[in-house]
Structure formats: C-alpha cells, structure tokens
Amino acid sequence: MDAGIENELKHESLRNLQLIINDRQVFQPGEKLTGVVQLSTTKVLHARRLFVKICGQAYVKWTESRQLETTEFVNCENYLNDSRVLLEFGVNNNDFETLLPGNNQFPFNFVIPPSHLPSSFYHGWHKKDYAAIRYWISASICLSNNEELTVTQEFYLKETADLTKASHLQEPKTVSAEEYITWCCFKTGPVTTNMEINRSAYHPGDDILITVSINSALSSFNTGKVELQLVQRVNYVANSDYTADICSGTSHEDILEREHWSMEKNLLLSASVASRREINWDNVRLKIPKAIVPTISCSKCIQLSYFVQLRVSFRVTEDCIIRIPIIIICKPRDNSFHETRTESGDESSRTQDTNVE
C-alpha cells in the first residue's frame, strides 16, 4: 500500500508533472478510464521514458495479543496491473528525447475489466486494525540521469449488477425465532418473532419492505424496544502466508478471520410490546443509504456483508436477534451515459505548446 495520492509533482526542471483523470472519479467495471499526463517544463528536459500504470489492491492488517505473544495478521491481493508507455526513446543508455520548454500533454486510456473486481472500500483507515480496497493510476517519467519522478491519482470503483436478471433474488425471505424468558426460577413464553423481507437483493437508495410480527401471548413479561436495523459485517481474512508471531517468529497454518459489526440504519418500531399480546407491522420501509458501499464477496482478504436485523430487547434476559442476509449492489450505469473524452487519440498521441514563457 505504498501508492500515494498526490497527482502533481514539482521538480527544478519542471513547472509541474500532473496526472488528470477525465470526467469523473467513480467508475464501473467494463468502463473506459481516460486521462492525460501534463508535463510543463521551464527549460530543456531530457527524458528516456514516460509511462502510466493502473493498479488495484486489497489490504488488511490487525494484531492480537495473548499473554506474552503479539501476533500481526496481514493479507493483500492485487487486482489490476497494466501499463501504457507514452514516451520512449532509444535502446541504449545514452539515448533520450529532448523536451523543449513549454506544455506537453500525453493522453492515455485503460478499459477496466468487466468483472471480478470488488468495490473501493475503506474500514478503520489509519487505525491499528484496518482494511482497504484501493485503485489508482500512476505516471512516471525517467530522466536522462536515471532519476525517476512519479505522481499518483486515486479513483473509485463500484461493482454493479442488473438485479432484474436474477429471479431467485426477487423472492421474499423469512425468518423466525422463539425466545423463552427466565427470571430467577420463573420461566415464561415463548415470545415468537417473525420477519419477512420482499426480496434479498437491492440497489443503494432502495427501500426494503419488511413485515414483522411478535406474539407474546404466552409470556408474562413485556418486551423492551423493538427495532429494525440494517447492519454491516466486515470480515478481515489472513492466511498462513501472511501471518507471523512478532515475538516468537512462528507462523500459523490456519485461515484466520476477524469480524467487525456496525449499524448502518436503525428504525424503532415500538418502545415495548405488552405481555399476552400479538402485534404486527406490515410493509415497513427501511431505506438503504445511497452512499453505502456495495456487498464485497470476490475478495480473498475482505468480505463485506449486509443483514436486515430484528432486535427485540428484554429487561430480564438477552436480546432476541434474528437476521436475513441481503445483497447490496450498484445499478449499472445507463448505456446513454456519455463516454469519456479520449476517443480522438491513442496512448502514443502527444501535443506540445512550446515557449509559453
């Protein structure tokens, strides 16, 4: 994870070296990413090579302590590794191209692969335990004195799917549970909870339609709060190739995981359900945030899952929790969405405006 996010670099012979991604910063699989490298020189510059590179990587890291041992768990996975040479001169070490003072522009483009790329994601970034899926473009120029200058620009990827083509994801899903309440030597119940959602896959911004019933006809205790929640589970995954005890130096052969749970949305249905009663809620709407990160299932070291959760609290025992897993995936961009503006030139095209000062 050594790629920076600076997209402009200054040098004594340069006014600036800048990397610009055209039109937008968020892309979908299968789309064309276009941009330009801007190279402004204040005096003659001798260069051997100019190239751009597209990269993607998932990375996780966490530590666990047991008695005197501290174990660090890390894992990484690379997704993209493609490059374009924009300027190259000669074969011998003494060969170089002379760039006159002025502005030089080098357009480039990459086609992002259409599948098997997880969405950009950051979790616990810059903390002791963290995970990230990042994508970036870097531009590097090799000078005649073998000095290499590099600038980097990050972009974001959102995985997509057309849910209308997956009929099995459009079917309702249900779950139920029974909870007996014990207080001292007294046992009552059960309290029966049922939850149904209208389907199991959604786009960001969609409403989840939920039907809930709670039957406490056989219970002598009132419930506490009844809440509908959208919860997120992040799994960090490390394997034996990337796991070692910091103190002892021993390695682990197991695949190890760490779970992180968080609440993305909460809706209070009731402050309490009285004993000896049955109550129903039909077609309650729970809206998925538009800016939510889509489900991630195709990464070997980061798994991101979502659940619709019904939580019924009790004052004298543990909460009753039932969950239904759902998929959240971005909607494919409309085909009429305008193409990025580089159709006019290939990677080797170049424009130069000299003697600007």
N, C-alpha and C positions, 0 to 999 in steps of 0.2 A: 504494500500500500504506500509506495514511495512517490506516487504521482502527485504533483501539486495541483493547485487550481489557478495559478497565475497565467493569464493569457497575454501578457505584454512584458517585454524584457528590453532593457536598455543596455547599450554597450558603447565604448568610446568611439567606435566607427559607425555606430548605428544611431539614428534618431529613435527608432523602435523596431522591434520584431513582434508582430501581433498576429494572433490566431483568432479568426472570427467564424462562428458557425452561423449560416444564413437562416433567416426567417423565424426560428424558434429554438427552444432548448429541450423540449419534450418530444420524443419520437416513439413510434410503434414498430414492432418487428416487421420487416419487409419494406420499410420506407427508405428513401434515399436521403442521406445526410450530405449536405453540400456546404462548402465554406471557402475561405480564401486566407492565404498567408500574406500578410502585408509586411514588406521589408523596406524600410526607409533608411537610406544611407546619407551621411553628411560628407563623406569623401569616398574615394575609390575603395571597394571591398573585394578581396579575393576569396572566393568560396569554391570548395570542392563538391559539395553535395547539399541538397535541401530535400527533406522528406517529411511526410506526415504519417502518423501511426494511430490506429484506433484500438482501444483496449477496454476490457471489462474484467472485473474481478469481484468475487465474494470473499469475505474475510471475517473470521470470528476469533475471539480471544476471551478467555476467562481463567480465573485461578480458584483453586480450592485448597483449604488448609485442614490438615488432620494431624493433631498432636504436633510433632516437630517438623513435619514434611509439608511443603507447599508445592503444589502441582500446577503447572501452567498448561492450559489446553488451547491449542490454536488449530486452525484449519483454513485453507484457502482453495479457491477454484477459479480458473481463468476461462473466460468465455469468448473473447474476441482478441485476435492478434493478426491484424492486417496492416499493410503499409502501402504508400504511394510515393514514388520518387518524383519530385517536382523539378529538380535541377541536379544534373550530374555531369561532370566534365572530366574526360580523360581516364586513363587507366593507371598511369604512373603517378608516383607520389608527388612529382613536381608539377603535375597538371592542375590547373584551376581555371575558373571563369572569373572574369573581371566584371563586377557590377558597378556601374557609374553612379555618381551621386544623384539621388532622386528617390522616387517612389516605385517600388516593384510589387506587383501583385501576382500571386500564383494560386489559381483556383484548384479545388480538389473535390472529389466526391467518393462516398462509400455507400454501398447498399447494405443495410442492416439485415442479417439473416432472418428469415420469416418465422422461425420457431425455436423453441428450447432455450430461450433467454429469459431469465427472471427479471422482474421489475426492479428498478432502483429502490434502495431501501437503506435506512439508517436507524440504528437502535442502540441507545446508550453511547452515542458517539462521543469520543474523547473521555470516556469514563474507564474505570478499571476493567469492567466487563462490557464488551461492545461487539456489534456486528454491523456489517455494511456490505451492500452490493453497489458498486460504482462503475460508471462508464466515462471514458474521457478520450479526447483527441490531443495528441502532442505533435508539435512541429519542431524539427531540429535542423540546424544549419552547421555544417562542418567547414571551418575556415582553413585557409592555406597553411596556417601554423599549427594545424591539428586541434585547435580549440573547438569545442562543440557547445553551442548555445541551444537551449530547449525552453519552449513555453508550452503550457498545457491549458486546455479548456474542457471543463466537465459538461456532460449533457445527461439527460434523464431518459429512461426507457420505461414504458408502461406496457405490460403484457396484455393482449386482447383476445377475445373470443366472441363468436356470434352464438349467443345462447339459444336462438331460435332453431338452430340445427341440432340441439341436444335435447331430444324429447324427454329422456329419462330425468333430466334436471328440472323439468317443469311440473313434476308430480308433487303433491303435498307430502309432507313428512310429519310424523307424530312421535311423541314420546310420553311416557307416564311413569309415575312412581308412587309408592306408598310409604308413609312415614308414621311409625308408632312413637308416641311421646311418653317418655318415662321421667317421672319426677319422684325422688325418694323411692318408695316401694310401690308407687302407684303408676300403672300403665294404662294408657287410653289410646284410642284410634282404631284403625289408621286414618290419617289425613291423606286423601288421594288427590294427586295433582296430574293434570293432563295439559299438554301443549301441542299445537299443530301450526305449522307454517305453510304458506301457499305453494312454495317451491323451494328448491335447495341451491339455486344459483342466481346471482343478482349482479347488476352493474352499480358502481358508485352513484349515489344520489337516489337509488330506488327506494321504495317503501316495502318493507317486509310486512305482510298481512299475517297476524298471529291471533289464534283463538286459544283461550286459556279457560280451564275450569278447575275449581278447588272444592272438594267435597269433605267437609269436616263434620258430617252428620253423626259419626261415631266417636267424635273427640270431645273431651271435656274442657279443652283449653282453647282460647283464642290464639290465632296466629299473630305474628308481628307483620312487618311490611311485606307486601307482595310486589316484586319488581321484575320488569322485563329488561334484559341487558344484551347489548352486542359486545362480546368480549373477543380479545385477540390473544392468541398464543404464539410466542416466538420460540422456536427450538434452535439452540446452538448445537451443532454436531461436530465432534472431533473424532479422529481415529488414531490408530497406533503410529501412523507415520508422522503425526504432528503432536504427540503427547509425550511429556517427559517430566519427571520429578526434578524440580530445580535443585533441591538439596542433595538427593541421593543419586540423580542421574539415571534412574531406572525408567524403562518405558512400559507402556500399557498396551495390551493387545485388544482390549475391548473397544467397541464403538460407544462413546460416552456422549451424553446429551445434558443440556441444562435448559429448563423451561422458564419462560417469563410470561406472566399473565398480566393483562391490562384491560380496563373497561373503556370501550370506545363510545358507548351510548347507554344511557340509563333512563328508564321510564317507570315511574311509580304508578302501579295500578290501584293499590289500596294501602292504607295505613294499617289495616287489620281485617281479618275475616273472623267473625264470631263463631264460637263453637256451635255444633248442632245445625250448621247451615251449609248450603251449597250455593256457589256463586259462579257466574260465567261472564267472560269478556269475549265478544265476537269481533273478528276483523280489526283488531287493534293495529295501528300503523306505527312501525318503528323505522325511522328514516336512516339510511346508511349515509354517513358523511361523504360529500362529493370528493373531498381531497384524500380519502382513505387509500392506503397502499393495497394493491390487489393481492389476492392469495398467491403465495410462492410455494410451489411444490417441485420444481425442476432443479433446485439447487442441492448439492451434496452436503453443504455445511450450514445452510439456513433454511428453515421451514417456517412459513407464516400461515397460520390457520385462523378461521373465524367461527364463532358459535353464537347461536341465539340461545340465551340462558334465561331460565325462570328461577328466581330465587325467592323462597318463602322462608322468612325468619320466624323463629320460635324463641320465647323468652327463657324456656327451661331446657332446651336441647339445641343441638347444632342445626344450622340452616339446612333446609331441603333444597337441593340444586339439581335441575335437570337441564340438559343441553342437547341441541341439534346442530351438527356441523353444517356450515354453508360455504359456498364458493363465491368469492367476490372477484370479478374480472372486468377489465375495462371494455367498453364498446369499441369495435373497430371504427376508425375514422372514416367519414363519408368519402366515397371514391371521388366526389367532386371537389374535395379539399385541394387547394392549389398546390402544384408541385413547387419544390424549392427551386430557386433561380440559379441553376448552373447548366441548364440543358444546352447552352450555347458553346460550352467549352469543355475539353477533356483535361486530364490531370497535367498534361505537359504544356498547356497553353499558359501564356505569361504576357503581362502588359508592363510597360515601363514608362514612367514620366520623369525625365531627367532634368537636372538643373533647376530644381524648384527654389533653390536659394543661391 
